[in-house]
Amino acid sequence: MFKPIAWAMIDEDGQFIDAIHPDEHARIEGDYKHPVYIASQQPTIDKSAAIRIATALGWEPKREPPTPREVKDTLRATGLLTNSQAWDVAEEVMKLLATHGIKEKNT
Protein backbone atom coordinates (compact mmCIF):
# COMPACT_ATOMS: atom_id res chain seq x y z
CA MET A 1 0.00 0.00 0.00
CA PHE A 2 1.22 3.47 -0.83
CA LYS A 3 2.00 5.96 1.91
CA PRO A 4 1.15 9.64 1.47
CA ILE A 5 3.99 11.95 0.47
CA ALA A 6 2.30 14.86 2.26
CA TRP A 7 -0.83 15.87 4.15
CA ALA A 8 -2.90 18.78 2.85
CA MET A 9 -5.17 21.35 4.42
CA ILE A 10 -8.25 22.00 2.27
CA ASP A 11 -10.87 24.71 2.90
CA GLU A 12 -14.65 24.22 2.81
CA ASP A 13 -14.72 25.00 -0.93
CA GLY A 14 -12.19 22.26 -1.69
CA GLN A 15 -9.36 24.73 -2.33
CA PHE A 16 -5.80 23.81 -1.34
CA ILE A 17 -4.40 25.90 1.53
CA ASP A 18 -1.19 24.21 2.67
CA ALA A 19 0.63 20.88 2.95
CA ILE A 20 3.05 19.34 5.41
CA HIS A 21 5.53 16.44 5.37
CA PRO A 22 4.33 13.09 6.81
CA ASP A 23 6.87 13.32 9.67
CA GLU A 24 5.45 16.70 10.67
CA HIS A 25 1.91 15.29 10.36
CA ALA A 26 2.82 12.56 12.84
CA ARG A 27 3.65 15.27 15.40
CA ILE A 28 0.84 17.76 14.69
CA GLU A 29 -2.14 16.59 12.67
CA GLY A 30 -4.37 19.64 13.12
CA ASP A 31 -6.38 20.50 10.01
CA TYR A 32 -4.05 18.55 7.69
CA LYS A 33 -6.52 15.73 7.06
CA HIS A 34 -6.14 15.00 3.32
CA PRO A 35 -3.39 12.57 2.27
CA VAL A 36 -1.49 13.40 -0.92
CA TYR A 37 -0.15 10.53 -3.04
CA ILE A 38 2.01 10.32 -6.13
CA ALA A 39 1.20 8.15 -9.12
CA SER A 40 2.77 4.72 -9.16
CA GLN A 41 6.24 4.72 -10.66
CA GLN A 42 5.78 1.18 -11.93
CA PRO A 43 5.76 0.79 -15.70
CA THR A 44 2.34 0.34 -17.25
CA ILE A 45 1.14 -1.12 -20.55
CA ASP A 46 -1.98 -0.34 -22.53
CA LYS A 47 -5.02 -2.61 -22.45
CA SER A 48 -4.54 -4.02 -25.95
CA ALA A 49 -0.94 -5.03 -25.17
CA ALA A 50 -2.07 -6.67 -21.93
CA ILE A 51 -4.74 -8.65 -23.80
CA ARG A 52 -2.21 -9.78 -26.43
CA ILE A 53 0.21 -10.96 -23.72
CA ALA A 54 -2.50 -12.72 -21.73
CA THR A 55 -3.89 -14.37 -24.87
CA ALA A 56 -0.40 -15.62 -25.78
CA LEU A 57 -0.28 -17.20 -22.31
CA GLY A 58 -3.55 -19.05 -22.91
CA TRP A 59 -6.10 -16.66 -21.38
CA GLU A 60 -9.28 -15.99 -23.33
CA PRO A 61 -11.28 -12.80 -22.80
CA LYS A 62 -14.87 -13.12 -21.64
CA ARG A 63 -17.12 -13.44 -24.65
CA GLU A 64 -19.59 -10.62 -25.08
CA PRO A 65 -23.03 -11.30 -26.57
CA PRO A 66 -23.62 -9.88 -30.04
CA THR A 67 -25.80 -6.85 -30.61
CA PRO A 68 -29.16 -7.31 -32.38
CA ARG A 69 -27.70 -5.59 -35.48
CA GLU A 70 -24.72 -7.99 -35.54
CA VAL A 71 -27.09 -10.97 -35.38
CA LYS A 72 -29.26 -9.52 -38.14
CA ASP A 73 -26.26 -8.69 -40.37
CA THR A 74 -24.86 -12.20 -39.92
CA LEU A 75 -28.20 -13.75 -40.85
CA ARG A 76 -28.57 -11.47 -43.87
CA ALA A 77 -25.07 -12.39 -45.05
CA THR A 78 -26.22 -15.98 -45.55
CA GLY A 79 -28.62 -14.80 -48.25
CA LEU A 80 -31.31 -17.14 -46.92
CA LEU A 81 -33.43 -14.52 -45.14
CA THR A 82 -34.96 -11.21 -46.05
CA ASN A 83 -34.13 -8.18 -43.96
CA SER A 84 -37.47 -8.43 -42.15
CA GLN A 85 -37.00 -12.14 -41.46
CA ALA A 86 -33.46 -11.54 -40.19
CA TRP A 87 -34.73 -8.91 -37.71
CA ASP A 88 -37.41 -11.33 -36.48
CA VAL A 89 -34.85 -14.08 -35.90
CA ALA A 90 -32.41 -11.60 -34.31
CA GLU A 91 -35.10 -10.61 -31.78
CA GLU A 92 -35.60 -14.27 -30.86
CA VAL A 93 -31.85 -14.80 -30.54
CA MET A 94 -31.60 -11.81 -28.19
CA LYS A 95 -34.44 -13.23 -26.03
CA LEU A 96 -32.58 -16.55 -25.80
CA LEU A 97 -29.33 -14.81 -24.87
CA ALA A 98 -31.14 -12.78 -22.21
CA THR A 99 -32.62 -15.96 -20.75
CA HIS A 100 -29.64 -18.31 -21.05
CA GLY A 101 -26.62 -16.06 -21.43
CA ILE A 102 -23.65 -16.82 -23.61
CA LYS A 103 -21.63 -19.94 -22.93
CA GLU A 104 -17.86 -20.01 -22.88
CA LYS A 105 -16.12 -22.18 -25.45
CA ASN A 106 -15.62 -25.81 -24.48
CA THR A 107 -11.99 -26.79 -24.10
C-alpha positions as CSV (number, residue, x, y, z in Angstrom):
1,M,0.0,0.0,0.0
2,F,1.2,3.5,-0.8
3,K,2.0,6.0,1.9
4,P,1.1,9.6,1.5
5,I,4.0,12.0,0.5
6,A,2.3,14.9,2.3
7,W,-0.8,15.9,4.1
8,A,-2.9,18.8,2.9
9,M,-5.2,21.3,4.4
10,I,-8.2,22.0,2.3
11,D,-10.9,24.7,2.9
12,E,-14.7,24.2,2.8
13,D,-14.7,25.0,-0.9
14,G,-12.2,22.3,-1.7
15,Q,-9.4,24.7,-2.3
16,F,-5.8,23.8,-1.3
17,I,-4.4,25.9,1.5
18,D,-1.2,24.2,2.7
19,A,0.6,20.9,3.0
20,I,3.1,19.3,5.4
21,H,5.5,16.4,5.4
22,P,4.3,13.1,6.8
23,D,6.9,13.3,9.7
24,E,5.4,16.7,10.7
25,H,1.9,15.3,10.4
26,A,2.8,12.6,12.8
27,R,3.7,15.3,15.4
28,I,0.8,17.8,14.7
29,E,-2.1,16.6,12.7
30,G,-4.4,19.6,13.1
31,D,-6.4,20.5,10.0
32,Y,-4.1,18.6,7.7
33,K,-6.5,15.7,7.1
34,H,-6.1,15.0,3.3
35,P,-3.4,12.6,2.3
36,V,-1.5,13.4,-0.9
37,Y,-0.1,10.5,-3.0
38,I,2.0,10.3,-6.1
39,A,1.2,8.2,-9.1
40,S,2.8,4.7,-9.2
41,Q,6.2,4.7,-10.7
42,Q,5.8,1.2,-11.9
43,P,5.8,0.8,-15.7
44,T,2.3,0.3,-17.3
45,I,1.1,-1.1,-20.5
46,D,-2.0,-0.3,-22.5
47,K,-5.0,-2.6,-22.4
48,S,-4.5,-4.0,-26.0
49,A,-0.9,-5.0,-25.2
50,A,-2.1,-6.7,-21.9
51,I,-4.7,-8.7,-23.8
52,R,-2.2,-9.8,-26.4
53,I,0.2,-11.0,-23.7
54,A,-2.5,-12.7,-21.7
55,T,-3.9,-14.4,-24.9
56,A,-0.4,-15.6,-25.8
57,L,-0.3,-17.2,-22.3
58,G,-3.6,-19.0,-22.9
59,W,-6.1,-16.7,-21.4
60,E,-9.3,-16.0,-23.3
61,P,-11.3,-12.8,-22.8
62,K,-14.9,-13.1,-21.6
63,R,-17.1,-13.4,-24.6
64,E,-19.6,-10.6,-25.1
65,P,-23.0,-11.3,-26.6
66,P,-23.6,-9.9,-30.0
67,T,-25.8,-6.9,-30.6
68,P,-29.2,-7.3,-32.4
69,R,-27.7,-5.6,-35.5
70,E,-24.7,-8.0,-35.5
71,V,-27.1,-11.0,-35.4
72,K,-29.3,-9.5,-38.1
73,D,-26.3,-8.7,-40.4
74,T,-24.9,-12.2,-39.9
75,L,-28.2,-13.8,-40.8
76,R,-28.6,-11.5,-43.9
77,A,-25.1,-12.4,-45.1
78,T,-26.2,-16.0,-45.5
79,G,-28.6,-14.8,-48.3
80,L,-31.3,-17.1,-46.9
81,L,-33.4,-14.5,-45.1
82,T,-35.0,-11.2,-46.1
83,N,-34.1,-8.2,-44.0
84,S,-37.5,-8.4,-42.1
85,Q,-37.0,-12.1,-41.5
86,A,-33.5,-11.5,-40.2
87,W,-34.7,-8.9,-37.7
88,D,-37.4,-11.3,-36.5
89,V,-34.9,-14.1,-35.9
90,A,-32.4,-11.6,-34.3
91,E,-35.1,-10.6,-31.8
92,E,-35.6,-14.3,-30.9
93,V,-31.8,-14.8,-30.5
94,M,-31.6,-11.8,-28.2
95,K,-34.4,-13.2,-26.0
96,L,-32.6,-16.6,-25.8
97,L,-29.3,-14.8,-24.9
98,A,-31.1,-12.8,-22.2
99,T,-32.6,-16.0,-20.7
100,H,-29.6,-18.3,-21.1
101,G,-26.6,-16.1,-21.4
102,I,-23.7,-16.8,-23.6
103,K,-21.6,-19.9,-22.9
104,E,-17.9,-20.0,-22.9
105,K,-16.1,-22.2,-25.5
106,N,-15.6,-25.8,-24.5
107,T,-12.0,-26.8,-24.1
